């Protein structure tokens, strides 16, 4: 069984344990679910690509990926090197 770590020192986070520090953009806008690029503070602020839904008027995170600044730089270089 996985251990759950509660971090009481986090401030200004919602009931789900995260804070959207900066909304950067929407990658896909569905009827009830969006895929977004944000800077999200789970423990530390990170770039975050994730699907989001709404429940009782509050954003609910689904599966996604968080990236450090260095990982975003590498991803940007990779994406710039390919032809689409």
Phi, psi and omega per residue, in radians:
X1 nan 2.324 -3.127
X2 -1.317 2.462 3.095
X3 -1.410 2.513 3.094
X4 -1.833 2.220 -3.130
X5 -1.835 2.061 3.075
X6 -1.703 2.320 -3.076
X7 -1.976 1.604 -3.062
X8 -1.225 -0.223 -3.089
X9 -1.431 -0.116 3.103
X10 -1.195 2.423 3.125
X11 -2.120 2.722 3.086
X12 0.948 0.689 3.038
X13 -1.905 2.725 3.132
X14 -1.406 -3.047 -3.068
X15 -1.163 -0.310 3.128
X16 -1.499 -0.162 3.088
X17 1.615 0.433 3.099
X18 -2.444 2.840 3.077
X19 -2.388 2.140 3.058
X20 -1.393 1.872 -3.082
X21 -1.318 -0.747 -3.120
X22 -2.636 2.231 3.038
X23 -1.523 2.145 -3.097
X24 -1.725 -0.787 3.142
X25 -3.124 2.884 3.111
X26 -1.823 2.178 3.110
X27 -1.514 -0.612 3.141
X28 -2.630 2.319 -3.124
X29 -2.033 1.850 3.091
X30 -1.671 -3.057 -3.101
X31 -1.170 -0.754 -3.135
X32 -2.197 -0.085 -3.080
X33 -2.287 2.360 3.046
X34 -2.092 2.645 2.987
X35 -1.888 2.152 -2.979
X36 -2.278 2.695 2.939
X37 -1.887 2.087 -3.125
X38 -2.399 2.928 2.841
X39 -1.783 2.051 -3.047
X40 -2.110 2.379 3.074
X41 -1.747 1.859 3.008
X42 -1.607 -0.979 2.946
X43 -2.134 -0.849 3.052
X44 -2.171 2.624 3.112
X45 -1.101 2.305 3.123
X46 -2.469 2.712 2.957
X47 -1.195 2.476 -2.987
X48 -2.468 2.121 3.016
X49 -1.913 2.074 -2.965
X50 -2.735 2.657 2.965
X51 -1.497 2.410 -3.129
X52 -2.215 2.458 3.019
X53 -2.121 3.128 3.080
X54 -2.096 2.362 3.062
X55 -2.417 2.083 -3.117
X56 0.941 0.667 3.093
X57 1.359 0.083 -3.114
X58 -2.024 2.437 3.111
X59 -1.143 2.358 3.124
X60 -2.098 2.161 -3.138
X61 -1.401 2.453 2.983
X62 -1.917 -2.922 -3.113
X63 -1.042 2.508 3.135
X64 -2.890 -2.906 -3.129
X65 -2.402 2.441 3.048
X66 -1.932 2.514 -3.073
X67 -2.329 2.476 3.011
X68 -1.341 2.969 3.101
X69 -1.025 -0.763 -3.135
X70 -1.110 -0.705 3.103
X71 -1.129 -0.643 3.094
X72 -1.152 -0.692 3.097
X73 -1.069 -0.787 3.132
X74 -1.127 -0.780 3.116
X75 -1.062 -0.739 3.113
X76 -1.062 -0.776 3.102
X77 -1.075 -0.748 3.122
X78 -1.085 -0.833 -3.123
X79 -1.131 -0.645 3.097
X80 -1.174 -0.418 -3.077
X81 -1.500 -0.169 -3.120
X82 -1.823 2.655 3.067
X83 -1.682 2.337 3.124
X84 -2.051 nan nan
